[in-house]
Amino acid sequence: MNRESTDPLQWEEMTWEAVRDLDRERVVAILPVGAVEAHGPHLPLGTDVIIGAAMARAGAAHLRRAGWMAVVLPPVWYSAAPFASDFPGTVGLHPDTVTRMILEIAASLAAQGVRAVAVANAHLDPTHLASLAKARSEATEQGITLVAPALVRRRYAERLTDEFRTGACHAGRFEGSVVLAETPGLVRQDVAQALPPNPASLSDAIADGKSSFREAGGPQAYFGWPADASAEEGRKTVDELGRILAEAVLEELGG
């Protein structure tokens, strides 16, 4: 993403001396994670990472207001993406590769004294979520604090939009709104406005054993109501995603 930095605590923009001088006991490193995969004919392949990066920045802002020194790491752009694997442009990794990569990043940061690593994630492929859960479990065994709130859990899902709660929320109003708020030039608005609603629930399809967007009823790799997306909704969603991430970190660290 081409983004002019407005945040002095973006890890890749800091010098090694600046990192050295951080108060490690108060540092939370936030890792945006996503996948390069099909998001309908109207949204970019990098939609999940765009959302994850926005969630990370919003979460960092909330954590700083709570007294923590939150630093946003460079995003991880690739992950397991089997649901979208038969669409051109999707780049998938083996789930064990994802687990190892997240765990090794967290271990590298923990070795430098970083207090906790938080994963900002909006890629909801069940294989990817399982990889994150496994990484978190193994990190705990190694004494590493790795926080990865799964948005599909009821406690988080009920705080998000109506469309998200239907389960029909891939490249629809929920995701389209965030991309409109963050990178409007990457949304093909004319295409989005012409797309009919697709209310097929991905969560129901997953529960029924479906394993691809096509099997789940998404022949164009979108679900939900893409024509109804708005930047205003996207900004509200980003703030709520940030709150969810910050609260998960604070819960793990005991406030």
N, C-alpha and C positions, 0 to 999 in steps of 0.2 A: 504493500500500500504506500502510495506517495502521500506522506503526511508531514506538514511543517510542524515541528515539535513546539508544543506550548507547555511541556512538562519537563522540568529539570531532572526528574528522577525516572528517566527512561534508561534502563541498564546499558543499552548499547551506545548511548550518547555520553556516558560518564567515562572518566579516566580511571585507571586502576588505583590511583592515589585517592580519588574521590570515594571509590568503593572501600578502600582500606580504612578510611576515616569515618565510615558510618558507625553508628552505635548498634552493633550487631544484636544486642539483646532486645532491640526495638525494631529490627528489620523484618518485614514480611515481603518476600519476593512473589510477585504475581505472574503466572505463566499463562498467557492466552494460548488456547489449543483449539484446533479445528481440523477440517478436512478440505481437500480440493475435490469437489464433487458437484454433480449436476443439481441445479436449483431452478428447474423450470426453464422456459425459453426466454425469461425476462430478467433473471438475477444472475450475478457473476458466480463463477465456480468457487471463488473465495469467500462466499457469503458467511460461512460459519466462522472463519477467522476474523472477518470484519466485526461480527457480533462479539466474538470472544475478546477482541482487543478493546472494544468499547466497554464491555463489562469490566475488563481489567482496570481501565482508567477510572471508571466510576467507582469501582470497589476501592481503588487506591485512595481516591478523594475521601471516601467515607472513613477509611481506616486512619488516615492522617488526622481527620477531625477527632478521632477517638484517641489520638496520642501515639499512634504507631507510625513508623517510617516505612511507608509502602513504596516499593520500587517495581516498576513494570518491566518484565523481561521481553526479549524478542519473541515473537509468536512461533509456535510449532505448527507448520502449515499442513503436515501430512498425518494421516491416521488410518485406522481400519474404516472402510466405507463399503461393505458388501452390498448394502441395499441399493446403492447407486452404481454398482460395478459394471452394469451392462450399458451405461450411457457414456458416450465419448466425452473425454475431458476429465473423468473421474480418475484420481490417482490414489490407489489404496495400498496400505501396508498390512503385513501380518499382525494380528493382535498381540502376539508375544513381543514383536518389535516395538510396538507402541508402549507396552508395559515397561520394557527395559529402558527405552529412551526417557520416559517420564521419571522413572526411578533413578536413573543415572544423573539426570539434571538435578533432581532434588538432593541426591547424595553429594554432588559436587558443591552445591550451595550450602548444605549443612556443614560440610567440611570447612567452609570459610566462616562459619559462625552465624549464618543466617538463621533466625529463630523459626521461621515457618515458610513453607512454599504453598501457595494457593493456586489451584488450577481454575482459570476462567474459561468455561466450556459451554457451548450451545450446540455442539454436534451430538445428536441424540441417537445415532445408530446404536442398537443394543450391544453389538460387538465392541464398539469403541467404549461404551460406558463400562462394560465388563473389564476392559483393559485398564481403565482408570481405577476401578475398584480394586483390582488385583495389585496395581502399583501402590495404592494407598495402604493396602494390607501389608505388603512386603516392606514398605517404608516404616510402618509402625513397628514391625518386628526388628528393624534395624535402629530404632530409636529416632527416626526422622519424622518430623511433623509435616505431613502432606495433607492438605485440605482440598477436597474436590466435591463440592455440593452437586448432586445430580438433580437437575431441574425437573426430571420426571417424577420425583418423589412428591407425594401429595402436599406436604408442608410447604413446598416451594411452588408447585404448579398452581395452587389455589391463589397465589399472589400475582400471577401473571394474567394475560389477557383471556377474554372469552374464547377466542379461537384456539389459543394454546391448550386450554382445558378440554377442548373437543377431541384433541389428538390429531386433528387435521391441520397440521401447522408446519409443513415443510414447504418453503418458498411461497407461503401465502401471505396473509395480512401481517402476522406476527414478525416474520423475518423480513419481509419486504419493507415494513415500516422502519425497522432499525437501519437497513441499508439506505433508505431514503434520508434518514437523519444523519448518517455518517458519511456516505459516499454517493450522493444523489446522481452524479454523473454516470455511475455504473448501472443504473436501473433503466431498462428499456421500457419506459412508461407507456409508450403507444402499444406495445405488446401486452404489458400487464393489464391495461384497461380493457383489452379485448378478450381476456381469458375468462371463461365461465367459472363459477365456483366449483370446487371439488371437495365435497364434505366427507369423503372417505376417511375414516379414522386410522391413522397409522398405529396408534396404540392398540386398537382392536385387532388390526391385522397381525401385529406382532404376537399378541396373545393367541391368535388362531394359527400361529406357526408359519405365517408368510415370511419370506426372506428377501424380497426385493420390492422396489417401488412399483414395478409393473404388476407383480402379484397382488400388491396391496391396493391396486386401483388407481395408480398414478402413471399412466403411459407417457406423460410429458414431464415427469419428475417434479410435479408440484401437487400440493394438497392445501385446501383452505380457500381463502377469498382474496386472491392477489390484487384484484382491482380496488379493494377497499383500503389498501395500505396508505399510511400518511406519516410524514416526518414528525408531526406532533405526537402521535402515538409512539413512534419510535424513540423519541427523546424520553418519554415517560417510562418506556420499557427498559431502556438502558439504565436509568436511575434505579429502577427496582432490581434489575439484575446486579447492579453494584451493591445495593443494600444486602441482597441475599448473600453475595460473596463475602462482604465484610462481616456480616453477622455470623456466618459459618466459621470464619477465622477467629473472631472474638470468642465464640463458644468453645472452640478447640483450645484457645490459649487462656481460657478462664477469665475473659473480660479484658 
